[in-house]
Amino acid sequence: MRPLVVAATVFAVLAAGASAAQGPRWTWRSLHRPLHVPRLEPGSACPVSSPTKVDLGEEGVRLLPGGGPAYPVLDKEATLSFWYPPTPGQQDFYGTGWSGNKVLWWVRWAYHGPVLIRGRQLDGPHLLRFEVGRPVPPKEMRIQPGPGWGQWKGVRDRPSYTRIEAPGCYGYQIDGLGFSRVIVFRAVQVPPPPTQ
């Protein structure tokens, strides 16, 4: 009877160890590394991130800023255009004091892990915010782990909003399993379209 008890105990310990090994070895909290977005003197040239060719399958090959594995889709020359103050037509922004614009994120096919995105202004005191939220939008955005889409060669996408209060030079910090990178872009205030 005793060998059976020992064998059952060994099996239970091995099964628990295997289960723990298969579970995630990260948490969102573990991805909260210190921000290492550089600082610039006000009025300095904004050192926007160089583009990288990214194959998106049926979407084609695009030049996207940064070294990956996550990339934001911005305007030409890594620019985010925005109106300020937010207009009543911008229902997700109006009344918050935070403007911004839509930003689609792509995550390379070879990386299936999580991505934590935060950021701030390089040449001033402002933070980046994300998505919708009242009175203040969230200060981080998360891209959940998982595989991508076949027609996009395994690349994942994540629609989002990037929220800002002022023009300037900004940096996204992207943190994931085994990497922490900064993508630098310009935020440019443009006039709203004429009302009809």
C-alpha positions in Angstrom: 0.0 0.0 0.0 2.8 2.4 0.9 4.5 2.3 -2.7 1.1 3.2 -4.1 0.9 6.3 -1.9 4.4 7.4 -2.8 3.7 6.9 -6.5 0.5 8.9 -6.3 2.4 11.7 -4.4 5.2 11.8 -7.0 2.6 11.9 -9.8 0.8 14.8 -8.2 4.0 16.8 -7.7 5.1 16.2 -11.3 1.6 17.1 -12.7 1.6 20.3 -10.6 5.0 21.2 -11.9 4.0 20.5 -15.5 0.9 22.6 -15.1 2.9 25.6 -13.7 5.4 25.3 -16.5 2.7 25.5 -19.1 1.1 28.6 -17.5 2.3 32.1 -18.3 5.6 33.2 -16.9 4.8 36.9 -17.1 2.2 39.3 -15.7 1.2 42.7 -17.0 2.9 44.0 -13.8 6.2 42.4 -14.9 6.1 44.3 -18.1 5.9 47.7 -16.3 9.6 48.4 -16.7 10.8 52.0 -15.9 10.1 54.4 -18.7 13.2 55.1 -20.7 11.8 57.6 -23.2 14.6 60.1 -23.7 14.2 63.8 -22.8 14.8 66.7 -25.2 15.1 70.4 -24.7 12.0 72.3 -25.9 12.4 73.4 -29.6 14.9 70.6 -30.4 14.5 68.6 -33.6 12.3 65.5 -33.0 14.3 62.3 -33.8 11.4 60.3 -35.2 12.0 56.5 -35.5 13.2 55.1 -38.7 10.8 53.0 -40.7 11.0 49.3 -41.0 9.5 47.2 -43.9 6.8 44.9 -42.5 5.1 42.3 -44.6 1.4 42.2 -43.7 0.4 39.5 -46.2 -2.8 40.6 -48.1 -2.3 44.1 -46.7 1.1 44.4 -48.5 4.5 45.5 -47.4 4.4 48.7 -45.3 7.0 51.1 -43.9 6.2 51.4 -40.2 8.1 53.3 -37.5 10.4 51.5 -35.1 12.2 48.2 -34.8 9.2 46.1 -33.7 7.9 43.6 -33.0 4.9 46.1 -32.5 4.4 49.0 -34.9 2.0 51.9 -34.9 0.4 53.1 -38.2 0.9 56.9 -38.3 0.8 59.6 -40.9 3.9 60.3 -43.2 7.2 60.7 -41.4 5.9 59.2 -38.1 3.3 62.0 -37.5 0.1 61.9 -35.5 -2.3 64.7 -36.5 -4.9 65.9 -34.1 -7.4 68.8 -33.5 -7.4 70.7 -30.3 -9.6 71.3 -28.4 -11.7 68.2 -29.3 -14.8 69.1 -31.2 -18.4 68.0 -30.3 -18.2 65.6 -33.4 -15.4 63.7 -31.6 -17.7 62.0 -29.2 -15.0 59.8 -27.7 -12.8 62.9 -27.0 -15.1 65.8 -26.4 -15.2 67.2 -22.9 -12.1 65.3 -21.7 -9.4 67.9 -22.5 -7.6 65.1 -24.3 -7.5 65.0 -28.1 -5.8 62.4 -30.3 -6.4 60.2 -33.2 -6.9 56.6 -34.3 -3.8 54.4 -34.4 -3.7 50.9 -35.7 -1.0 48.7 -34.2 0.5 45.7 -36.0 2.5 42.9 -34.2 4.9 40.8 -36.2 4.0 37.2 -36.9 7.0 35.8 -35.1 6.0 37.3 -31.7 2.9 35.9 -30.0 3.4 37.4 -26.6 1.9 40.4 -24.8 2.7 44.0 -25.6 2.4 46.9 -23.1 2.3 50.4 -24.6 2.9 53.6 -22.6 4.7 56.9 -23.3 5.3 60.5 -22.8 6.5 63.7 -24.4 10.2 64.0 -25.1 10.3 67.9 -25.3 7.7 68.7 -22.6 5.8 67.5 -19.6 2.9 65.7 -21.2 2.0 62.1 -21.0 0.4 59.9 -23.6 -2.9 58.3 -22.9 -4.9 55.7 -24.8 -8.4 54.6 -25.8 -11.5 56.4 -24.4 -12.1 57.4 -20.8 -13.6 60.2 -18.8 -12.4 62.4 -17.3 -8.9 61.0 -18.0 -8.1 58.2 -20.5 -6.0 55.2 -19.4 -2.2 55.7 -19.3 -1.4 52.4 -20.9 -2.6 50.1 -23.7 -2.4 46.3 -23.8 -2.2 44.0 -26.8 -3.1 40.5 -25.6 -0.9 37.5 -26.5 -2.0 35.1 -29.2 -1.5 34.1 -32.8 -2.1 36.3 -35.8 -4.2 36.0 -38.9 -3.4 33.7 -41.8 -4.2 36.2 -44.5 -1.8 38.7 -42.9 1.0 36.1 -42.7 0.4 35.7 -39.0 0.5 39.4 -38.1 -1.8 40.6 -35.4 -3.6 44.0 -35.4 -5.1 46.1 -32.6 -7.1 49.3 -33.3 -6.7 52.0 -30.7 -6.7 55.7 -29.9 -3.6 57.6 -28.9 -4.6 60.6 -26.7 -2.6 63.8 -26.3 -3.0 67.3 -24.8 -0.4 69.2 -26.8 1.8 69.1 -29.9 5.4 68.0 -29.6 7.8 65.1 -29.9 6.5 61.9 -28.2 7.7 58.4 -27.6 5.7 55.2 -27.2 7.5 52.6 -25.0 6.6 49.1 -26.1 7.4 46.4 -23.5 7.0 42.7 -24.1 8.7 39.4 -23.4 12.5 40.0 -23.9 12.3 43.5 -25.3 11.7 47.2 -24.3 11.8 49.7 -27.1 10.9 53.3 -27.8 9.2 54.6 -31.0 9.5 58.4 -31.4 6.9 60.4 -33.4 5.6 63.9 -33.9 2.2 65.1 -32.7 1.0 68.0 -34.9 -2.1 70.1 -34.3 -4.1 70.7 -37.4 -7.3 72.8 -37.9 -10.6 71.0 -37.7 -12.6 70.5 -40.8 -15.0 73.4 -41.5 -18.5 73.0 -40.1 -21.3 72.7 -42.5 
